Amino acid sequence: MVIRPWKNESQLSEALRLGQKVQDAIRYDVGEWLSCSVGFGPSPFLAKVASDLQKPRGLSVVSPEDLPNKLYGLKLTDWPGIGKRMEARFHATGVFTSEEMYQLTMPAMRRIFGGIVGERWYRLIHGERVAMPPVKRWQIGHSNVLAPEFRTRNGAWSVACRLLEKAAERLRDDGYHCCRLSVSVEGLSRSRETGEENSWTKRVKFAPTNRTLTLLPTLR
């Protein structure tokens, strides 16, 4: 969740007090089991980065004066949006640290990310507010780890139906139709013969629909 403080909360001392108030409310009203880290920054992106600097229950600040030195200690995968594949792209160009990433030019970022996303990323890490394009969804999925009591044919079927119903409801809420259903099952143990994980996947294509009753026979 991202919020922009009011003018009377924009001073650092007041912002920190507000962040502490949020943490206290969660701890008192929900309990010790749910922690909350709060970060402050010149942009929503850097506020998110700040919230990850200290966990659990961190209360961290990244100010414009802190850039970029305060973030040099982050691993590349500490940045929201950089996973193992993106990290490998950086490594392929000789970039292994956040400090080296900050030394890249905007064109170099574009080459690593493969287009406009690199330019957007360059501006984000330098503290600019960047309007993000609307997300275009290509798939909707749900997963579930079967509890022991559901590890039967009927139990697994009931869980699959519930997952399908949730996915179809999201389709309708977002105004989408689907034309493919994919089901994957992964076992808890590995095959004795090959050592590979036990898994099964099936995909079926059909005319576009978002009706649960139409999708259920396909799921079966």
C-alpha positions as CSV (number, residue, x, y, z in Angstrom):
1,M,0.0,0.0,0.0
2,V,1.3,3.5,-0.9
3,I,0.0,6.7,0.7
4,R,1.1,10.3,0.2
5,P,1.2,12.2,3.5
6,W,-0.7,15.4,4.0
7,K,1.3,18.7,4.1
8,N,1.2,18.6,7.9
9,E,2.7,15.1,7.9
10,S,5.4,15.8,5.3
11,Q,8.1,16.7,7.8
12,L,10.3,13.7,8.5
13,S,9.5,13.6,12.2
14,E,5.8,13.6,11.5
15,A,6.1,11.1,8.8
16,L,8.0,8.7,11.1
17,R,5.3,9.2,13.8
18,L,2.7,8.3,11.2
19,G,4.5,5.2,10.2
20,Q,4.9,4.2,13.8
21,K,1.2,4.8,14.4
22,V,0.4,2.4,11.5
23,Q,2.7,-0.3,12.9
24,D,1.2,0.1,16.4
25,A,-2.4,-0.1,15.1
26,I,-1.6,-3.4,13.4
27,R,0.2,-4.8,16.4
28,Y,-2.6,-3.8,18.8
29,D,-5.6,-4.6,16.7
30,V,-4.4,-7.7,14.8
31,G,-1.6,-9.1,16.9
32,E,2.1,-10.0,17.0
33,W,1.7,-12.5,14.1
34,L,1.3,-9.8,11.4
35,S,4.3,-7.5,11.0
36,C,4.5,-4.3,8.9
37,S,7.5,-2.6,7.5
38,V,7.1,1.1,6.5
39,G,9.4,3.0,4.2
40,F,9.6,6.7,3.2
41,G,11.0,8.0,-0.1
42,P,10.8,10.7,-2.7
43,S,8.7,8.4,-4.9
44,P,6.5,5.4,-4.4
45,F,9.1,3.1,-5.9
46,L,11.9,4.3,-3.5
47,A,9.5,4.2,-0.6
48,K,8.9,0.5,-1.4
49,V,12.7,0.0,-1.5
50,A,13.0,1.7,1.8
51,S,10.4,-0.5,3.4
52,D,12.5,-3.5,2.5
53,L,15.7,-2.2,4.0
54,Q,14.8,-3.4,7.5
55,K,12.5,-6.3,8.3
56,P,10.4,-7.2,10.2
57,R,8.7,-4.0,11.5
58,G,11.3,-1.7,9.8
59,L,10.8,2.0,9.7
60,S,13.3,3.3,7.1
61,V,13.9,6.4,5.1
62,V,15.5,7.0,1.7
63,S,15.8,10.8,1.1
64,P,16.9,12.5,-2.1
65,E,20.2,13.3,-0.2
66,D,20.7,9.6,0.4
67,L,20.8,8.8,-3.3
68,P,22.5,6.7,-4.5
69,N,25.0,5.9,-1.8
70,K,22.5,4.5,0.8
71,L,21.3,1.9,-1.7
72,Y,24.8,0.7,-2.8
73,G,24.6,-2.2,-0.2
74,L,21.5,-3.7,-1.9
75,K,21.9,-6.9,-3.9
76,L,20.5,-6.7,-7.3
77,T,17.7,-9.1,-6.4
78,D,16.8,-6.9,-3.4
79,W,15.3,-4.4,-5.8
80,P,11.5,-5.0,-6.5
81,G,11.3,-6.2,-10.0
82,I,14.7,-7.8,-10.4
83,G,14.5,-11.6,-10.2
84,K,17.0,-14.3,-11.1
85,R,16.5,-13.9,-14.8
86,M,16.9,-10.1,-14.7
87,E,20.0,-10.5,-12.5
88,A,21.5,-12.8,-15.1
89,R,21.0,-10.1,-17.8
90,F,22.9,-7.6,-15.6
91,H,25.7,-10.2,-14.9
92,A,26.0,-10.8,-18.7
93,T,26.9,-7.1,-19.1
94,G,29.4,-7.1,-16.2
95,V,27.1,-5.5,-13.6
96,F,27.0,-7.4,-10.3
97,T,26.3,-4.7,-7.6
98,S,23.8,-1.9,-7.1
99,E,26.7,0.6,-7.3
100,E,27.6,-0.7,-10.8
101,M,23.9,-0.5,-11.8
102,Y,23.8,3.2,-10.8
103,Q,26.8,3.9,-13.1
104,L,24.9,2.7,-16.1
105,T,23.6,5.2,-18.6
106,M,19.9,5.3,-19.7
107,P,20.8,3.8,-23.1
108,A,22.6,1.0,-21.3
109,M,19.6,0.3,-19.1
110,R,17.4,0.2,-22.2
111,R,19.7,-2.5,-23.7
112,I,19.6,-4.6,-20.6
113,F,15.9,-4.5,-20.1
114,G,15.2,-4.6,-23.9
115,G,13.3,-1.4,-24.4
116,I,11.4,1.4,-22.6
117,V,11.2,-0.5,-19.3
118,G,15.0,0.1,-19.0
119,E,14.5,3.9,-19.4
120,R,11.7,3.8,-16.8
121,W,13.9,1.8,-14.4
122,Y,16.7,4.3,-14.8
123,R,14.4,7.1,-13.8
124,L,12.9,5.2,-10.9
125,I,16.2,4.4,-9.2
126,H,17.2,8.0,-9.5
127,G,14.1,9.1,-7.5
128,E,11.8,10.3,-10.3
129,R,8.1,9.8,-10.1
130,V,7.2,7.7,-13.2
131,A,3.6,7.1,-14.3
132,M,3.3,3.3,-14.8
133,P,1.3,2.0,-17.7
134,P,-1.9,0.1,-17.0
135,V,-1.3,-3.6,-16.5
136,K,-2.5,-5.8,-19.3
137,R,-3.3,-9.2,-17.9
138,W,-2.6,-12.3,-20.0
139,Q,-3.5,-15.0,-17.5
140,I,-5.3,-15.5,-14.2
141,G,-4.2,-18.3,-12.0
142,H,-4.7,-19.8,-8.5
143,S,-2.8,-22.5,-6.7
144,N,-3.3,-24.5,-3.5
145,V,-1.3,-26.9,-1.4
146,L,-3.6,-29.8,-0.7
147,A,-4.2,-30.4,3.0
148,P,-3.9,-34.1,3.9
149,E,-7.7,-34.5,4.2
150,F,-8.1,-33.4,0.6
151,R,-5.5,-35.7,-0.9
152,T,-8.1,-37.9,-2.5
153,R,-9.8,-37.9,-5.9
154,N,-12.9,-36.2,-4.6
155,G,-11.0,-33.9,-2.3
156,A,-8.7,-32.7,-5.1
157,W,-11.7,-32.2,-7.4
158,S,-13.5,-30.0,-4.8
159,V,-10.4,-27.8,-4.4
160,A,-9.9,-27.6,-8.2
161,C,-13.6,-26.5,-8.6
162,R,-13.1,-23.8,-5.9
163,L,-10.0,-22.5,-7.7
164,L,-11.7,-22.4,-11.0
165,E,-14.7,-20.6,-9.6
166,K,-12.4,-17.9,-8.1
167,A,-10.5,-17.5,-11.4
168,A,-13.8,-17.3,-13.4
169,E,-15.1,-14.7,-11.0
170,R,-12.0,-12.6,-11.5
171,L,-12.4,-12.9,-15.3
172,R,-15.9,-11.5,-15.1
173,D,-15.0,-8.7,-12.6
174,D,-12.2,-7.5,-14.9
175,G,-14.2,-7.9,-18.1
176,Y,-12.1,-10.7,-19.6
177,H,-12.8,-13.9,-21.4
178,C,-10.4,-16.9,-21.6
179,C,-9.7,-19.3,-24.4
180,R,-7.3,-21.7,-22.6
181,L,-7.4,-23.7,-19.4
182,S,-4.2,-25.1,-17.9
183,V,-4.0,-27.4,-14.9
184,S,-0.8,-28.5,-13.3
185,V,-0.3,-30.9,-10.4
186,E,3.0,-31.4,-8.6
187,G,3.7,-34.2,-6.2
188,L,5.5,-33.9,-2.8
189,S,8.0,-36.6,-3.6
190,R,10.5,-37.4,-6.4
191,S,10.3,-40.3,-8.7
192,R,12.5,-43.2,-7.5
193,E,13.5,-44.1,-11.0
194,T,14.5,-40.7,-12.4
195,G,14.8,-38.5,-9.3
196,E,12.6,-35.9,-10.9
197,E,9.6,-34.3,-9.3
198,N,6.3,-36.0,-10.0
199,S,4.2,-33.6,-12.0
200,W,1.4,-33.5,-14.6
201,T,0.1,-30.7,-16.8
202,K,-2.7,-30.5,-19.2
203,R,-3.8,-27.5,-21.4
204,V,-7.1,-27.2,-23.4
205,K,-8.1,-24.6,-25.9
206,F,-11.7,-23.6,-26.6
207,A,-14.0,-20.7,-27.7
208,P,-13.7,-17.6,-25.4
209,T,-15.8,-17.7,-22.3
210,N,-15.9,-16.5,-18.7
211,R,-18.8,-18.7,-17.4
212,T,-18.0,-21.1,-14.6
213,L,-20.6,-23.6,-15.8
214,T,-19.0,-23.7,-19.2
215,L,-15.5,-24.1,-17.8
216,L,-16.3,-26.9,-15.3
217,P,-16.7,-29.7,-17.9
218,T,-13.4,-28.6,-19.4
219,L,-11.8,-28.8,-16.0
220,R,-13.2,-32.3,-15.5
